[in-house]
Amino acid sequence: MSDTDARGDLAVGIRAGGLLSVAAAVAWLSGAPAVFPSLGPTAYVLSTDRPGPSERVVVGGHAVGVVAGLLAYLAVSSVVPVPASPLSFDPPWLAISGVASVALTTAGMRLTHLVHPPACATTLIVGLGLLEPAPALVVVLPAVASVLLVDRILSETLRR
């Protein structure tokens, strides 16, 4: 690997981390769960695929994931008591919710032409109860939008 390749790879890595800067600042300053696992793959895709997916696809995919995760979690939790721990799978109610959320998200993204694979992590975060329904509705899409905003600002700055 040449020095140029290594510098380019390092720059892409720094960009991916930088895309999370606003969400991380919001999380730090407010205590809101504005940094969650699916933002990492979104930052990766935006940093490595030029041009990256459209804003519509990124936000739409995550929106489908949130809705599908909420539907799955609420459907399960309205019928049976879910465990207090979001990663407890005995009884298997949360596992069922997780499976259903990924199935719904996959179908929903394909039907709406909003395919953004990192949204399958978002749906599991919501469908397993790792992020409660209210924060999921209030935090996820603004955090995704902040990643897109930083991406666009960096893109404009680097074009100059």
N, C-alpha and C positions, 0 to 999 in steps of 0.2 A: 504494500500500500504506500502510495506517495504521500509526502507532506501535505500536498494540496488536497488529496482525498481526506486525510485525517482532519485537516482544518475545516473542510466542508462538513464532515460528519459531526465535528464538535459544534459548529455553527448551527446545524439542524437540531442538535440536542439542546443547545442553549435556547433556541427559538421555541422548542416544544415546552421547555420549562417556563420560559417567559410568558407563554400563552396563558398559563395558570395564574399569573401574577395578580390580576385584579380579583379573581375569585378567592385566591389565598389571602389577599389583604382584607376582603370582606369577611372571610371566615375568622381571621385573627381579630379584627376590630369589633365585630358584632357577636361572635360566638355562633353564628349561623353555620349550618353544615354545607357551606358553599363549595367545598372541595370534596369530591367523591370519586370513587374509582373510575367511572366511565369517562371522566374528563381527560384522564391520561391517554386512552386510545384516541379520543377526539383530537387532542393536541398532537399526537403522533401523526395521525392522518393529515391534519392540516399542515404540519411541518414538512412531511416527506412527499406528499403528492402535490405537485405543482402543475396546473392549478388544482387546488383542493376541491372538495365537494362544495356545492353552493350553500349559502346560508339557509336557503329553504330546506335543503336536504338534511343539513345538520340539525337545525332546530326542529324541523318536522319529525325526523327520526326519533329524537329524544322525546318529543311530545307524544308520539305514538307509544314509546316505551313507558312513559309515566302513566298514561291512560291505561294501557294494558296491564301494567303492574298493579295499579290501583284496583282495576276491575277484578283481577285474580285474587288479590289480597282481601278485598272487601267481600267477595263472593265466598271465599273460604272462611274468613273470620265471622261472617254473619251466620254461618251454619254450625261451625264447631269452634270451641275455644282454641286459639292458637297459643303455642308456648310463649312464655315470657321472653325467652331468648330467641332472637331472630335466626340463629343457626342451630336450633334444636329440631331434629327431624324425627323424633319419636314422641308422639304419634306423627305420621307423615304429612300432616296438613300443610306445613310450610313448603315441603318438597313438592306437593301437588300444586300449590300456588306458584312456585318457581317455574315448574314445567309449563303450566298454563300461561304464565306471563310471557315466556319466551315464544311459545306457539302463537299467542295472540299478536305479539310484537312483530314476529317474522311475517305473518300473514298480513297484518296491518301495514307494515312498511312496503311490502310488495304491492298490495292493492292500491296504495296511495302514491306509489313511485317515490317514496321518501326513504330509500334504503341507505341506512348509515349503521353499519355493524356495531359500533360502540354503544348504540342505544340498547342492544341486548344486555349489556351490563347494567344500564340504567334500569331496565325493567326488572332485573333480578334484585337490584338494590331496593326497589319499591315492593316488588312481589314477595320478597322474603321478610319484609318489615324492617330492613336495616335503616331505612329512612321512613319515618312515619308519614301517613297520608298528607297531613297539613304542610309539613316542611317540603315534602315532595312537590306539592303544587306550587309553593311559594319560592322555593330555592332553585330547583333544577334548571328551569328554562332561563332565568336571569343569569345563572352561572355559565350556562352554555353560550348565551349571548355575549357575556363578557369575554369568553375565549375567542369568539368570532371577532369581536371589536378589537382586541389586541392583535389578532392575526391581520386584520385589514389595516390597522395603523402601521404595523411592522412592514407589511407589503408596500404600502404607500411610501414609507420612509426609505426603504431599500431601493425603490424604483428611482428615487431622485438622485 
